């Protein structure tokens, strides 16, 4: 059963809670499909009047901001041993290469890494805990966290909901097959972009040891 099909079987209040909790846990540092759940819920809201898109966006935003804040507090308290522990539990997401890439992003961009990291799956998981580990001033983190959370969660809900409304009205004459095709095209584009970003990250990680060796020489 797909995420959207499963969401159709539960009441609206449960959808709001699910979105808030999943996004909150993902922002806290636990690898969960927050983006998929949010997109599926927003698309579902465009097709069923029981789900209010404003409440959905508010729950997603609250989950993002609160989860990131808890992650920041945990990271500040746990320090680098926390990252090592997470690496043991989630080696795919918290590998040394991924941590190094996220760290470089924070060192280069500071609070902007928290803001724009909300739109990148890898940094979305790292942002809160890593900002705490690196002792980023909380007021800077809070500003980036709040505005990033509002723009990502609220903006994603609004865009997907609007696209769903337009697509459903336009594609009624072509049956649901057309809507499914449109969603698949969108998902394919997203996967291609993520794959390119992953390759770029791997390339940057591979180039770093070479740069260190050249400096040593």
C-alpha positions as CSV (number, residue, x, y, z in Angstrom):
1,X,0.0,0.0,0.0
2,X,1.4,3.4,-1.0
3,X,1.7,6.3,1.6
4,X,-1.2,8.2,0.1
5,X,-3.5,5.2,-0.1
6,X,-2.8,4.5,3.6
7,X,-3.4,8.1,4.5
8,X,-6.9,7.9,2.9
9,X,-7.9,5.2,5.5
10,X,-7.3,7.4,8.6
11,X,-9.2,10.4,9.9
12,X,-8.1,14.0,9.3
13,X,-6.9,14.6,12.9
14,X,-4.7,11.5,12.7
15,X,-3.2,12.9,9.4
16,X,-2.3,16.2,11.1
17,X,-0.7,14.4,14.0
18,X,1.2,12.0,11.7
19,X,2.6,14.8,9.6
20,X,3.7,16.8,12.7
21,X,5.3,13.8,14.4
22,X,7.1,12.4,11.4
23,X,8.5,15.7,10.4
24,X,9.4,16.5,14.0
25,X,11.3,13.3,14.4
26,X,13.0,13.7,11.1
27,X,14.1,17.3,12.0
28,X,15.3,15.9,15.4
29,X,17.8,13.7,13.6
30,X,15.9,10.4,12.9
31,X,16.0,9.4,9.2
32,X,12.2,9.3,8.4
33,X,10.4,10.2,5.1
34,X,9.0,13.5,6.3
35,X,9.0,15.0,2.8
36,X,7.1,12.1,1.3
37,X,4.5,12.1,4.1
38,X,4.0,15.9,3.7
39,X,3.7,15.8,-0.1
40,X,1.3,12.8,0.1
41,X,-0.8,14.5,2.8
42,X,-1.0,17.8,0.9
43,X,-2.0,16.0,-2.3
44,X,-4.6,14.1,-0.3
45,X,-6.0,17.4,1.1
46,X,-6.5,18.7,-2.5
47,X,-8.8,15.7,-3.2
48,X,-10.7,15.4,0.1
49,X,-12.4,18.3,1.8
50,X,-12.0,16.7,5.3
51,X,-8.3,17.7,5.5
52,X,-7.8,21.4,5.9
53,X,-4.6,22.5,4.1
54,X,-4.0,25.4,6.5
55,X,-4.1,23.1,9.6
56,X,-1.9,20.6,7.7
57,X,0.7,23.3,6.9
58,X,0.6,24.6,10.5
59,X,1.2,21.1,11.9
60,X,4.0,20.5,9.5
61,X,5.6,23.8,10.4
62,X,5.3,23.2,14.1
63,X,6.8,19.7,13.8
64,X,9.7,21.1,11.8
65,X,10.5,24.0,14.2
66,X,10.0,22.0,17.4
67,X,11.9,18.9,16.1
68,X,14.9,21.0,15.0
69,X,14.9,22.8,18.3
70,X,15.0,19.5,20.3
71,X,17.7,18.2,17.9
72,X,19.7,21.4,18.6
73,X,19.4,20.9,22.4
74,X,20.4,17.2,22.1
75,X,23.4,18.0,19.8
76,X,24.6,20.8,22.1
77,X,24.5,18.4,25.1
78,X,25.7,15.3,23.4
79,X,28.5,16.8,21.3
80,X,30.6,14.8,18.9
81,X,30.1,11.5,20.8
82,X,26.5,11.8,19.8
83,X,27.4,11.9,16.1
84,X,29.6,8.9,16.6
85,X,26.7,7.0,18.2
86,X,24.3,8.1,15.4
87,X,26.9,6.8,12.9
88,X,26.7,3.4,14.5
89,X,22.9,3.3,14.5
90,X,22.3,4.9,11.1
91,X,25.6,4.4,9.1
92,X,23.9,5.2,5.8
93,X,22.8,8.7,6.9
94,X,25.4,9.6,9.6
95,X,28.5,8.3,7.8
96,X,31.8,10.2,8.3
97,X,31.5,11.5,4.7
98,X,28.0,12.8,5.2
99,X,29.0,14.4,8.6
100,X,32.0,16.0,7.0
101,X,29.9,17.4,4.1
102,X,27.3,18.8,6.5
103,X,30.1,20.3,8.7
104,X,31.7,22.0,5.7
105,X,28.3,23.5,4.8
106,X,27.9,24.9,8.3
107,X,31.4,26.3,8.4
108,X,30.9,28.0,5.1
109,X,27.3,29.2,5.4
110,X,26.6,29.4,9.1
111,X,22.9,30.0,9.9
112,X,22.1,29.9,6.2
113,X,23.0,26.2,6.2
114,X,20.1,25.7,8.7
115,X,17.7,27.8,6.6
116,X,18.5,26.2,3.2
117,X,19.3,22.8,4.8
118,X,15.5,22.5,5.4
119,X,15.1,21.9,1.6
120,X,17.8,19.2,1.4
121,X,17.0,15.8,2.7
122,X,20.5,15.1,4.2
123,X,20.9,18.5,5.8
124,X,17.3,18.5,7.1
125,X,18.2,15.5,9.3
126,X,21.6,17.0,10.3
127,X,20.7,20.7,10.8
128,X,19.4,20.7,14.4
129,X,21.8,18.2,16.0
130,X,24.9,19.5,14.1
131,X,24.1,23.1,14.9
132,X,24.1,22.2,18.6
133,X,27.3,20.1,18.3
134,X,29.0,23.1,16.6
135,X,27.7,25.4,19.4
136,X,26.0,27.8,16.9
137,X,24.4,30.7,18.9
138,X,20.8,29.7,19.7
139,X,19.4,33.0,18.5
140,X,20.9,32.5,15.1
141,X,19.7,28.9,14.9
142,X,16.2,29.9,16.0
143,X,15.8,32.6,13.4
144,X,17.0,30.3,10.6
145,X,15.0,27.4,12.0
146,X,11.7,29.3,12.2
147,X,11.9,31.0,8.8
148,X,13.2,27.8,7.2
149,X,10.5,25.7,8.8
150,X,7.7,28.1,7.7
151,X,8.9,28.4,4.2
152,X,9.6,24.7,3.6
153,X,6.6,23.1,5.4
154,X,4.1,25.8,4.7
155,X,5.4,26.4,1.2
156,X,5.4,22.7,0.3
157,X,1.9,22.3,1.5
158,X,0.6,25.3,-0.4
159,X,2.3,24.3,-3.7
160,X,1.4,20.6,-3.6
161,X,-2.2,21.4,-2.6
162,X,-2.6,24.0,-5.4
163,X,-1.0,21.7,-8.0
164,X,-3.3,18.9,-6.8
165,X,-6.4,21.1,-7.2
166,X,-5.4,22.3,-10.7
167,X,-4.3,18.9,-11.8
168,X,-7.4,17.1,-10.6
169,X,-9.7,19.7,-12.4
170,X,-7.7,19.6,-15.6
171,X,-7.2,15.8,-15.7
172,X,-10.8,14.8,-14.9
173,X,-11.4,14.3,-18.6
174,X,-8.4,12.0,-18.9
175,X,-9.2,9.9,-15.8
176,X,-6.9,9.2,-12.8
177,X,-4.3,7.7,-15.1
178,X,-3.2,11.2,-16.2
179,X,-2.9,12.4,-12.6
180,X,-0.8,9.3,-11.7
181,X,1.4,10.0,-14.7
182,X,1.9,13.6,-13.6
183,X,2.9,12.6,-10.1
184,X,5.3,10.0,-11.5
185,X,7.0,12.6,-13.7
186,X,7.3,14.9,-10.7
187,X,8.8,12.2,-8.5
188,X,11.2,11.1,-11.3
189,X,12.5,14.7,-11.6
190,X,13.0,14.9,-7.9
191,X,14.9,11.6,-7.8
192,X,17.1,12.8,-10.7
193,X,18.0,16.0,-8.8
194,X,18.7,14.2,-5.6
195,X,20.9,11.7,-7.4
196,X,22.9,14.5,-9.0
197,X,23.3,16.2,-5.6
198,X,24.5,12.9,-4.1
199,X,27.1,12.4,-6.8
200,X,28.3,16.0,-6.3
201,X,28.6,15.4,-2.5
202,X,30.6,12.2,-3.1
203,X,32.8,14.0,-5.5
204,X,33.5,16.7,-3.0
205,X,34.2,14.2,-0.3
206,X,36.6,12.3,-2.5
207,X,38.4,15.5,-3.5
208,X,39.0,16.6,0.2
209,X,41.7,14.0,1.0
210,X,43.5,14.9,-2.2
211,X,43.5,18.5,-1.2
212,X,44.8,17.7,2.3
213,X,47.6,15.5,0.8
214,X,48.6,18.3,-1.6
215,X,48.8,20.8,1.3
216,X,51.0,18.4,3.3
217,X,53.4,18.0,0.4
